[in-house]
Amino acid sequence: MISAVSTFFFLIIFSFTALLPTVSAQEKPARIAIVIDDIGYRDSDKHALLLPGAITYSILPHTPYGKKLATKANANHKEVLLHIPMEAENGKKLGPGALTSAMNKTEIYASLNKSLAEIPFAIGINNHMGSYLTQLVEPMTWTMGFLKQHHLLFLDSKTSPYSKASIIAEKLGVPVKVRHVFLDNQLTEYYINKQFQSLIKHAQNQNMAIAIAHPHPETIQALLRLIPTLQQNNIELVPLSALYSMPTNDQTRRASD
């Protein structure tokens, strides 16, 4: 009799609790940053500023529209990088503000100082091209030394699998991350969609991911459609610096002592 009563009450309690909503904390969203670089040569680059959310913009120095668009992005509370041209293996023309293997430390510092003076609110740099220069220890050591001195971060665009940039940055205490996905190496809807899904998958697996894209009309059109899908995948679009472990003021002072 006691066993039957116990069973009866157990069934009542089980049925009642089954009707209650499951109380569980929302899984913390993964985070991604999207960097739009190669900005500055075309007036149409301004359309990239229409993208929703915490997009980060990387500006080519000393270009016709670079400073104007950087200033507008900054006024809209978007993070801005300097997109510094660096020597490529294919010898492609680099443009103003470029760093090459023929430059010494003084010349590299002077070039970076001039670029930073044009866009002083830049939070750091990423490399434009650079498949050759990022493999070289000495120029990368000088570049990271400049970033360290000015408390700037570095994003390795990873244009070469042999890049030493991130290793040297870490060694010198420069905040550094590496690009995971290029979104628009091909300007087709199919390709950009595929790359965006790769970005989502990487973020879900690693809790974070960084993409680089460019201000092509096809890219902007695709991102206007794709960025709103991040929320349904429990992914948050964040400024690039949110993915970095930035040193505190005390750490910065100790490192410079």
ZAMARGU-4260 file (C-alpha; in steps of 0.2 Angstrom, whole numbers, plus 5000, padded with zeros to 4 digits):
<rodrens>
0) 5000/5000/5000 | 5014/5012/5005 | 5023/5008/4989 | 5008/5011/4978 | 5005/5028/4987
5) 5023/5033/4984 | 5022/5029/4966 | 5006/5039/4964 | 5014/5055/4972 | 5030/5052/4961
10) 5019/5052/4945 | 5010/5068/4950 | 5027/5077/4954 | 5035/5071/4938 | 5020/5076/4928
15) 5020/5093/4936 | 5038/5096/4934 | 5038/5091/4916 | 5026/5105/4912 | 5038/5118/4919
20) 5050/5127/4907 | 5067/5121/4908 | 5078/5133/4918 | 5095/5134/4910 | 5107/5148/4907
25) 5108/5154/4889 | 5124/5147/4881 | 5136/5161/4880 | 5137/5167/4862 | 5153/5164/4851
30) 5161/5180/4845 | 5167/5185/4828 | 5175/5201/4821 | 5173/5206/4803 | 5187/5217/4796
35) 5183/5227/4779 | 5200/5232/4772 | 5207/5239/4756 | 5198/5255/4760 | 5203/5272/4753
40) 5205/5272/4734 | 5187/5273/4729 | 5173/5284/4733 | 5162/5269/4733 | 5171/5262/4748
45) 5159/5273/4758 | 5145/5260/4756 | 5155/5248/4767 | 5151/5260/4781 | 5132/5255/4779
50) 5135/5238/4786 | 5126/5234/4802 | 5134/5230/4819 | 5152/5232/4825 | 5162/5231/4809
55) 5180/5235/4810 | 5187/5245/4795 | 5205/5245/4789 | 5211/5260/4779 | 5225/5261/4767
60) 5236/5275/4771 | 5238/5291/4761 | 5224/5287/4749 | 5211/5299/4741 | 5197/5294/4752
65) 5206/5285/4767 | 5207/5298/4780 | 5189/5304/4776 | 5181/5287/4778 | 5192/5283/4793
70) 5186/5299/4802 | 5168/5295/4798 | 5169/5277/4804 | 5177/5283/4820 | 5163/5296/4822
75) 5151/5281/4821 | 5160/5273/4835 | 5168/5259/4824 | 5185/5253/4826 | 5198/5258/4813
80) 5215/5249/4808 | 5229/5255/4797 | 5230/5243/4782 | 5249/5244/4780 | 5255/5238/4763
85) 5270/5226/4764 | 5281/5218/4751 | 5273/5203/4742 | 5282/5188/4735 | 5275/5192/4718
90) 5283/5210/4718 | 5266/5218/4715 | 5265/5237/4717 | 5262/5242/4735 | 5256/5260/4735
95) 5260/5274/4748 | 5265/5270/4766 | 5272/5253/4761 | 5285/5243/4771 | 5299/5234/4761
100) 5314/5223/4764 | 5325/5237/4758 | 5320/5248/4772 | 5330/5249/4788 | 5323/5252/4806
105) 5323/5271/4805 | 5314/5270/4788 | 5301/5258/4794 | 5298/5268/4810 | 5296/5284/4799
110) 5284/5277/4787 | 5273/5270/4801 | 5274/5286/4810 | 5268/5296/4795 | 5253/5283/4792
115) 5248/5284/4811 | 5249/5303/4810 | 5236/5303/4796 | 5224/5292/4806 | 5229/5294/4825
120) 5214/5285/4832 | 5219/5269/4823 | 5219/5254/4836 | 5232/5245/4827 | 5237/5238/4810
125) 5235/5223/4798 | 5245/5219/4783 | 5240/5223/4765 | 5248/5209/4755 | 5265/5206/4764
130) 5267/5188/4759 | 5286/5191/4758 | 5289/5204/4772 | 5279/5195/4785 | 5292/5180/4783
135) 5307/5191/4788 | 5312/5192/4806 | 5321/5209/4806 | 5307/5220/4797 | 5294/5211/4808
140) 5304/5214/4824 | 5305/5233/4819 | 5287/5234/4815 | 5281/5225/4831 | 5293/5237/4841
145) 5284/5252/4834 | 5267/5244/4838 | 5273/5240/4856 | 5279/5258/4858 | 5263/5265/4853
150) 5252/5252/4862 | 5244/5246/4846 | 5238/5229/4841 | 5242/5218/4826 | 5231/5207/4815
155) 5240/5195/4804 | 5231/5195/4788 | 5240/5178/4785 | 5244/5181/4767 | 5258/5168/4769
160) 5257/5152/4778 | 5275/5155/4783 | 5272/5172/4791 | 5282/5175/4807 | 5273/5191/4812
165) 5262/5183/4825 | 5276/5174/4833 | 5287/5190/4834 | 5272/5200/4840 | 5269/5188/4855
170) 5288/5188/4859 | 5288/5207/4860 | 5271/5208/4870 | 5261/5215/4856 | 5243/5210/4856
175) 5240/5199/4841 | 5227/5188/4832 | 5227/5179/4815 | 5214/5180/4802 | 5204/5164/4800
180) 5193/5167/4784 | 5194/5177/4769 | 5176/5180/4764 | 5177/5186/4746 | 5192/5180/4737
185) 5179/5176/4724 | 5165/5188/4721 | 5150/5176/4719 | 5135/5174/4730 | 5139/5155/4732
190) 5157/5158/4737 | 5154/5172/4750 | 5139/5162/4757 | 5151/5146/4759 | 5165/5157/4767
195) 5152/5165/4779 | 5146/5147/4784 | 5165/5142/4787 | 5166/5158/4798 | 5151/5153/4808
200) 5158/5135/4810 | 5175/5141/4816 | 5167/5152/4829 | 5156/5139/4835 | 5171/5127/4837
205) 5183/5139/4844 | 5171/5152/4852 | 5179/5166/4841 | 5184/5169/4823 | 5190/5183/4813
210) 5186/5187/4795 | 5193/5199/4782 | 5183/5205/4767 | 5183/5220/4755 | 5172/5234/4750
215) 5166/5226/4734 | 5148/5229/4730 | 5145/5210/4729 | 5152/5208/4747 | 5143/5222/4754
220) 5126/5216/4747 | 5130/5198/4754 | 5135/5204/4771 | 5119/5215/4772 | 5110/5199/4771
225) 5121/5187/4781 | 5126/5198/4796 | 5108/5197/4803 | 5109/5178/4803 | 5122/5178/4816
230) 5110/5180/4831 | 5100/5164/4826 | 5117/5155/4827 | 5121/5162/4844 | 5135/5172/4838
235) 5139/5190/4842 | 5148/5202/4830 | 5161/5212/4840 | 5174/5225/4837 | 5191/5217/4833
240) 5199/5223/4849 | 5186/5213/4859 | 5194/5197/4854 | 5211/5203/4861 | 5219/5202/4878
245) 5224/5219/4879 | 5237/5224/4893 | 5232/5235/4907 | 5240/5252/4910 | 5250/5244/4924
250) 5256/5230/4913 | 5261/5243/4900 | 5271/5253/4912 | 5280/5237/4918 | 5284/5232/4901
255) 5291/5249/4896 | 5302/5250/4912
</rodrens>
